[in-house]
Amino acid sequence: MRAFHPDAPGVNLRRATLCLAAAVGLWLGFPNNFVNLPPLVLLWPMALALLGREAPSRGAALRYGWLVTIVGGMAALYWLTLPVHNVGGLPWLLAVPCALFIVTCIGSAGGLFSLAAHWFRRRPAWAQAVLLGLLWYLLEEIYAVALGFPWLDMAGALTPWPLLAQATDIVGGYALAGLWAMAALLCCFGLAARGGGFRLDRASLGAGLLLAALLLGYGGWRLAAHPLATEPQGPNSLDVLFVEGNVDQNQKWIPAFQRQTVDLYLDLTYQALAQKPQARPLIIWPETAMPFFFEANRLHTPRIRDLAAQSASPLLLGAPGMERRHGKKEPDVFNRAFLLGPNGGTVGYYDKEHLVPFGEYLPQWLNWGFLEALLQGVGVYQTGTAIAPLRQENLALGMLICYEGIFPWLAQQRVEDGANILVDISNDGWFGKTPAARQHLYLTVLRALEQNRWILRGTNTGISVVVDPRGRLTMRGGQFRAEALWGKAALETAPSLFHDVEPWLFPSAALIFLALLTLGPGGSARTRAARAHGRSPSTTH
């Protein structure tokens, strides 16, 4: 095999091609406004690994991986600039750097991945691929916890094609991404020699094709075993009525428009109920559908309670909640979901526990006055502690509000607490006609697969959906029109395998990674000594 020389002919062209492949794979693999081909996202880890393996130094590997992930990430997440500019009122000159800062933080994982590929480059091809696949999983989960914005979760890119995502019910979304990255890298390293060129490594290529076949075979088997049912029947089925107000974000919190907003939701709901007078659905209004303190409002709240009573149907609605604390002048404010019973009374409520930085609170280190315009109309929310499932007869609603749907541990806790269906009420109106709503949707779909639960997702501007436990959309609404949508779902009580093994997955993967790193091929003391003296260990090729 020829050695890699940074100044060799064709090196710059090859490096540029790999950079382009990583950025384009990231961009087009995730939902976007051009063409969405989920398998293309696998170009991202493959190109990052090749860039790292062939980089002339560790610093270069880190830079290449970081920069191309920033480029592809900005192409996928450019919409982050919109709420900063349109809602926060910042000029584009400041809005773009805000988005760039977020993507730069996320993109550092790509740099670390390429750096690791550089470190592992002298190990056998299969060992490199396994180590990097495990590392992809570990990095995704660590960054999700540390940064709190796991939007570039690779499994979320694969979910639009349910066949690719079925193993999520065993290993979860983050580990699924690691397995697909591992399969892609095994195939890639089985064909690509270090430093460029072609070299067939049958063991690595065969292992990669086998792993991909297993993931696809399992996906096909699970989908065939659970035929798509858009109208589930039986005692555990329920009718659902979603109402999308499509209320303009720029006027939503203006007090003069409150009556108009309430009238809109009431009219849409009554009209839809008249179409099916015998139905007693779960009615869902989205996150902060009512832009006022629901329990304290004496003008509009009675009208909403009358709707639930007249229809004899439970009503789930989003509105700010307020609680006064002894010794505090100002009340605590919560992003709350209220469940009204068929008699119109409040059955219970859920308070959002994972708040959006800059959208619902300001971190203390960035508590600057000019950023306050980004906060929703009621100002700073408090972290919720009322998080138990909302119960009405046989319903146990595991609540998620807005981007809580992208965090697997929240859905895990809801099911652990007894939820037999997951409900995500959201408001993606901040992002206009960008891919953000679709990206958010498919990241949330993963929770259905992970927990073996149907998901009801009701939004202000779309996309409202019903998701079955296999991650398929059995009902999907449109966007940016005021409408009411009927759907049907079912209640589930059986846990998924992932739900049972989730506490052990991350530590097990970390231990395997460390064991292979230190004791596997290329990781022994003899190998390190050989490298220190400039010799190629016999265990590598």
N, C-alpha and C positions, 0 to 999 in steps of 0.2 A: 504493500500500500504506500502511495506517495505521501510524503510529509506535507503538512500544511504550512505554507509560507505566506505571511500577510501581504507580501508584494508580488506574489505569483500572478501570472496573467489570468484574467477571468475572476480573480478573487473578489474584486470590488463589485463586479456585475452580479456574481452569485450572492454576495452579501445583500446587495440592493434587492435582488429577487426575493430572498428570504424575508427581508423587512417588509416588503410589499405583501407577501403571502400572509404574514402574521397579522398585519393591520387589516387587510381586506377580509381575511377569514373571520376575524373578530367582528368586524362591522357587518358583513353580510350574513354571518351565522346567527346573529341576534336579530329579532324583528326590527325592520327598518322600512323606509318609505319607497324603496326601490325593488329589490328582490330578496326574499328570505329563503335561504337554503341551509337548514340547521346543520347538516354534516360538515359544511364548510368551516364551522367553528373549530374543528379538529386541526385545521391548518395552523391555528394559533399556537398550541403547545408544540406541534412538530417543528414549526419554523423557529420558535424560541429556543428549543433544544439544539437544533442545528447551528443557530447563531452562537449559542454558548459553547458548543463543542469546538467550533472552528475559530472562535475569537482568539486573537494573539495574546490576550492577558485577561486576568480576572476582572480588572476594571472595565475593559472593553466589553466583556460578556455582560456585566451588570448594566452598562450604558445601553447596549443594543436592545436587551430585553425590556428595559424600562422605557426607553424612548418609543419603540414600536408599539408597546402596549398603551402608552399615552396617546399616540396618533390614532390607533384603532379605537381606543376607549372614547376619545373625543368625538369620533365619527358616530359611534353608537349612542353616546350620552350627551350630544350637543344640546339637547333640550333642557339640560340643567341651567342654561343661561336664561331661559324664558321666565321662570318665576322671579329670579333675581331682578330682571329688567322690568317685566310687565307688572309684577305685584310690588316688588321692593322699590321700584322707581330708580334703580341705579342705571347710569348710562352704560352702553355696551362696552365702553372702555374699561369699566370695572366689573361688569357682569361676566364677561368672558374669562378674566383671570380667576374669578370665584369658582366657575365650573372647572377650569383647568387645574386649580389647586386640588379639588376633590378627585379628579381623574388621576392626577399625579400621585396622590396617596394610594389609590387603588392600584395604579400601574407599577408601583414599587414591587409588587408580588411578581410581576413578569420579569423584572430585573433580577430578583433573587432566584427565580426558576432558571434563567439563563446562566447565572453564576454557578448554580449547582450543576448544571449540565457541563460546564467547563471543568469543575472539580472532578466529576465522575467520568470524564472522557476516556480515560485509559482502562476502564473496567470493561468486561465483556458486554456486548451489545444488549443482551437480555437483562443483565444486572443494571445497566444504565436506565433502561426503560422501566423496570420495576421500581427502582428507587425514585425516578422522576414521577411516575404515576402516583406513588404513595405521597410524594412531596406535594403534588398538585392538590390532592385531597386535604392534606394537613394545612397548606397555605390558605385554601378557600375557607376552611372552618376558622382558622386563627384570625384571618382578616375580617370575617363576618362578626366575630365577637369583639375584636379590637377596634375596628373602624365604625361598626354599626351601619354600614351601607353596602351590603353584599349584592350589588346590582349586576355585576358581571359574573354571576354564577353560571358556569358553563352548562350545567344541567338545565337551566332555564332557557338556554338557546335550543337544546335538543327536544324540549317538551312539546313544541308544536307538531312533531311527528311522534305520536305516542309509542310506536314500536320501539323507538330508541330509549325510552325512559322507564320501561316497566320494572327494571331491576331496582328502581328507587324504593319499592316496597320491602326490599331486603336490606339495602345498604344506605338509603337516603340519598338526597340530591348531591351533596358534596362528594361523597365516596363514589357515586355513579360517575361524576365528572372525572375523578381520578382513574376509574377503571377504563373509561373510554380514552382518556389520555394515554394510559398504559398500552392499550391495544394499538392505538395509532402510532405510538413511539416504537413498539416492538416491530411493527411492519416497516416503519420508516428506517430504523437502524438496521433492519434486516436487509435493506437494499442500498442504503447510503453509507459509503465509507467515510471515516473521519477525514476532513480536509477536502471533501468533494469527491465526485466520481461515483461509480457504481461498484458495489461489492455484495455478493449474495451471501447472507448468513441464514442458512435454512432453519436453524433452531429458533432464532429470533423471529423470523418471518412466520414460521409455522405457529409459534406460540401466539403471535399477534392475531393471525387469522382465526385461530381457535378461540381466543378470548372474544373477538368480535362476533364469531358465530354463536358462541354461548349467550352473549348479551342479546343478540337478535333472536335466537331460538327461544330464549326464555320470554322475550317480549311477545313473539308470535303465539306461544303457548298460553300465556296469561290473557291475551286479548281474545283468543279463540275460546278459552274456558269461561269467559264472561262476556257474552254477546252484548252489543250496545242496546240499551233499553232507554229510549227517550221518554217513555211513559211508564215508569215502574208502578206495579200494582201490589195490592195486598195491604194488610193492616199497618205495616210500617211505612207506607208511602204517604206523601203529603203534597198538596197543591201549594204553589208559591206564586205570589204576585209581586213583581218588582215594579217600582215606580221611579222613573228618571225625570227629574224636573228640568234638567239642562239649564240651570240658573247661572247667569253671568257672574263670574267671580268678582268683577269690579263693582257690582251693585248688591251682591248677596248680603253684605253686612250693614247696608244702609237701612236704618230703622224705617224709613218711609216705604220700603219695599217689602216689609214683613207680611202685611196682609196679602199682597200680590203673590208672594211665595206660598203662603198657607193655602190660599184659594187654588193655586195651580195644583198642588199635591192632592188636595181634597177632591177637586174635579176629576183629575186623572184616575184617582182610585175609585170613586163612585161610578164613573163610566165603565171601568173595567169590570167591577163587580156586577154591574147590570148585565154584562154579557154572559155571566155564569151565576145566576141567582141562587143555585143550590150549593155552590162551592163555599167552603169555609177555609180559605187559604191562610197561610202565614204571609202577611203583608210586610214588605220590606221597603222602607225609605232609607236613602243612603246617609253616609257620614255627614253630620251637621246639616241635614236637610232643613231643619228648623233653626234659623240663625238667631236664637234667643234662648234665654234660660227657661227651659220647658216647664219646670215645676213652679216657677215663680210668676209665669205669665198668666194673668187672669182673663185676657182678651181672646187669645187663640188656643190655649191648651184645652179648654172645655170642648171646643169644636172638634179637636183631634180625638179626644176621648169618646165623643159621640160617634165618630166614625167606627171605632173598634166595637162599641156597644151595638150600633145599628146593624153592622155586618156580622156580629157574633164571631169575629175573627181576631186572632192575636195580631198585634201591630208592633213591628220592630222599627224604631226610628232613631236617627242620630241627631243630637242637639247638645249644646253645652250644659254641663251640670255645675252646681254651685253648692258649696258647704262652708258654713262659718265655723271657725275654730275659736275656742276660748283663748283670749289673750291676743288674738290677731285682729287688726283693724280691717284688713281686706280679706274677703272670702277666698277660699281655694276654688279654682276653676278646673273642670275636667272635660276632656273630650269623651262624651258619654253616649252609650247606646241604651235606650229605654225599651223595655218590653211591656206592652200593655196587654192585659188579658181580654177575653171576649166580652167582659163587662165594662171595659174602658179603664179599669183601675191599673195602677202600676204593679206589675208582677215582680220586677227586679230591674237592675241596671248593671252595665259593665262600663268600667272606666279604662280608657286606653292606657296601657302600661309602658309601651315603647314609643316615646314621642319623637317627632321629627325635628332634628336640629334646624334652627332658623325658621321653620314653619310653625312650630308650636312652642318652642322655648329658645332662649339664647344661652349658649354656654357662657359661664361666668367670665372666661378669658376673652370672649368676644361680645360682651354685653355693651355694644356701642349703639348710640341713639339712632344712627342712620339705618341700622338693620331692623329696627322695630317695625318698619312698614311691611316686612315679610311675614310677620305673625298674623294669624287669622284674626278676624274682627274682635274677638273677645280678649285678645292679648295672650299672656303666657299661661299655658296649662300646667297642671300638676300631674305627676306620675300617678297612675291609678293603682289602687290596691283591691278594688272590687272586681275580681277577675274570674269568679266562679261561673260555670255554665248557667245560662238563663233557662229556667225550667217552666214549662207550661204543659200540663198533662203528660203525654209521652215524649215531648220535645225536651232535649237538653242541648241548647245552642252553645257551642264553643265559639266565643266571639273573638274576632280579629278586626281591628279598625285600620283601614288604609294599608300602609306599607308594613304593618305587623304581619301581613300574609307572607312576607319574604323571609321570615325568621322561623326555621324549623322547630326550634326549642319552644316557641310559644304554642304552636299547634300541638306539639308533644304534650305540653302541660295541660292543655284544654282536654285532650282525650284522657289523660291520666286522671283528671278531675271528673270524668264521667260523660263528656260530650258525645252524643251519638250523631251529630252533624256539625259541620263547621260553617260559620257565616262570616263573610268579610264584607263590611260596608265601607265604601271608599268614595273619594272625590279626586278624580284625575283631571279636573277642569283646569288646574294650574298650568298644564303643559300643552294646551291647544292641540292642533292637528299634527302631532309628532308621534314617533313610535313609542313614547313613554307608556301609554295606556296598554299597548300590546305586550311590551316587556314586563310590565307590572303583572298583567294577567297571567302570563305563562310562568313567572316565578312563583305565583300563588298556587297555580295548578299542582306544583310539586307536593304541596301539603296533602292533597287528596291521596296521592300515591303513597306517601310516607305513612299516613295514618289510617288507610282503608276507610275513609269517610267521604261522603258527598260534600261538596262545597257549594254554598249559595253566595254569589258575589253580586251585590247591588251597588250601583254607582250613580253619581249625579249626571254625568255626561256620557256614560258608557265606558267600558264595555261590561254590561251585566251578563252573567252566565250561570248555568248550572253545570257543575263538573262531577262526573261519576268517579268512583274509587280507582278506576284505571286511567284517570287523567284525560278522559275524553269530554268534550263539550257537548252536552246533550241539548242545551239551549243557549243561543248566543244572540244578544241584542246588537243594535247599531250604536252609533255615536252621534252626539250633538243634535238630538231632537228630543223634545218632551214627549214621553210615551209611557204606557204601562205594558208590561210583558208577563205572560203566563208561563210558568214552568212547573216541572214536577221532579221530585227527588225522593230518596228513601233514607230511612234511619238505619244505622249500622252500629253494632255493639262489639263485634269481634275485632281484636287488635291486629295490626299487621306484624310481620316478623320484625320489621325495622323498629316499631314501637317498643318491642320487648328487648331488643339487643342494643338499642341506641346508646345507653350509657357505656357500653364496652367498646364501641367501634373506634372512637378516636384514640383511646389509650392503646388498644390492640394494634392499630395501624402505626402509631408512634413507636411502639416496641419493635415491631417487625422492621420498620425503617431503620432504627438504630442498630438492630442486630445485623441486618444486611450491610449497613454502612461500615460497621466495625469488623464483622466476622466473615462477611461474604467475599466473593472473588474481588480482588483488588483492594480489600480493606484490611488484610492481615499485616502484622508487623514486618514480615519478610518483604511484602510488596512495598510498604512504605520505605523500608531501607533501600530497596532496589531503586525506587524513584529518587531518593536522596542522592544516590550515586550516579544518577543519570542513565540507569539501565531500564529496559522494558521488561517487566515481570512476565514470566512464561505463562501465567494464568490469563493474560489479556491477549486480545487480538484485534 
